[in-house]
Amino acid sequence: MKALGTVALVLLILLAGGAITSNMLSSDLAIQQTTDPSGDFLTATPDQAVAFILVTGFIIFNVIGAGLTLMIVFWLLNRQVTAVRQESNN
């Protein structure tokens, strides 16, 4: 019964999110990039390009840092487990 309530709650949240998204898409919340008919909406301004590069670099730096931190923690834990196993064998 508890699982059914959880599934119903998740479905309710998904339906509410879909309704909100549908409402946002039907309203005029879109940002107009250019009014020039020959303008390309896929072209980024220099400020947008720099911001993209900075954010991408920040994310990559943090992912690598988190990976290195986890690597060091697991290496230290494995070292301790190996030491305890060798001690228990003696």
C-alpha positions as CSV (number, residue, x, y, z in Angstrom):
1,M,0.0,0.0,0.0
2,K,2.9,2.3,0.8
3,A,4.5,1.6,-2.6
4,L,1.2,2.4,-4.3
5,G,1.1,5.8,-2.5
6,T,4.7,6.5,-3.5
7,V,4.0,5.7,-7.2
8,A,0.8,7.9,-7.1
9,L,2.8,10.8,-5.6
10,V,5.5,10.5,-8.2
11,L,2.9,10.4,-11.0
12,L,1.2,13.5,-9.5
13,I,4.5,15.3,-9.4
14,L,5.2,14.4,-13.0
15,L,1.8,15.5,-14.1
16,A,2.1,18.8,-12.3
17,G,5.6,19.4,-13.9
18,G,4.1,18.6,-17.4
19,A,1.3,21.0,-16.8
20,I,3.6,23.8,-15.7
21,T,6.0,23.1,-18.7
22,S,3.0,23.1,-21.1
23,N,1.8,26.4,-19.7
24,M,5.2,28.0,-20.0
25,L,5.6,26.9,-23.6
26,S,2.3,28.2,-24.6
27,S,2.9,31.7,-23.1
28,D,5.2,34.3,-24.5
29,L,8.2,33.7,-22.3
30,A,10.6,33.0,-25.1
31,I,13.5,35.4,-25.4
32,Q,13.9,36.9,-28.9
33,Q,17.5,36.7,-29.9
34,T,17.3,38.9,-33.0
35,T,14.8,40.9,-35.0
36,D,17.0,40.7,-38.2
37,P,15.3,38.3,-40.7
38,S,18.6,37.1,-41.9
39,G,20.0,36.7,-38.4
40,D,21.0,33.3,-37.1
41,F,19.6,32.4,-33.7
42,L,22.3,29.7,-33.4
43,T,25.1,32.3,-33.4
44,A,26.4,33.2,-30.0
45,T,27.5,36.7,-29.1
46,P,31.1,37.1,-27.8
47,D,29.8,37.5,-24.3
48,Q,27.8,34.3,-24.5
49,A,30.8,32.4,-26.0
50,V,33.0,33.5,-23.2
51,A,30.4,32.6,-20.6
52,F,30.0,29.2,-22.1
53,I,33.7,28.5,-22.1
54,L,34.0,29.7,-18.5
55,V,31.1,27.6,-17.3
56,T,32.3,24.5,-19.2
57,G,35.8,24.9,-17.8
58,F,34.4,25.3,-14.3
59,I,32.3,22.2,-14.6
60,I,35.2,20.1,-16.0
61,F,37.5,21.3,-13.3
62,N,35.1,20.4,-10.6
63,V,34.3,17.0,-12.0
64,I,38.0,16.2,-12.3
65,G,38.6,17.5,-8.7
66,A,35.8,15.4,-7.3
67,G,37.1,12.3,-9.2
68,L,40.6,12.9,-7.8
69,T,39.2,13.3,-4.3
70,L,37.3,10.1,-4.5
71,M,40.3,8.3,-5.9
72,I,42.5,9.4,-3.0
73,V,39.8,8.4,-0.4
74,F,39.3,5.0,-1.9
75,W,43.1,4.5,-2.2
76,L,43.5,5.3,1.4
77,L,40.6,3.0,2.4
78,N,42.0,0.2,0.3
79,R,45.4,0.7,1.9
80,Q,43.9,0.3,5.4
81,V,41.9,-2.8,4.4
82,T,45.0,-4.4,2.9
83,A,47.0,-3.6,6.1
84,V,44.3,-5.1,8.3
85,R,44.1,-8.3,6.1
86,Q,47.8,-8.8,6.3
87,E,47.8,-8.3,10.0
88,S,45.0,-10.8,10.5
89,N,46.8,-13.4,8.4
90,N,49.9,-13.2,10.7
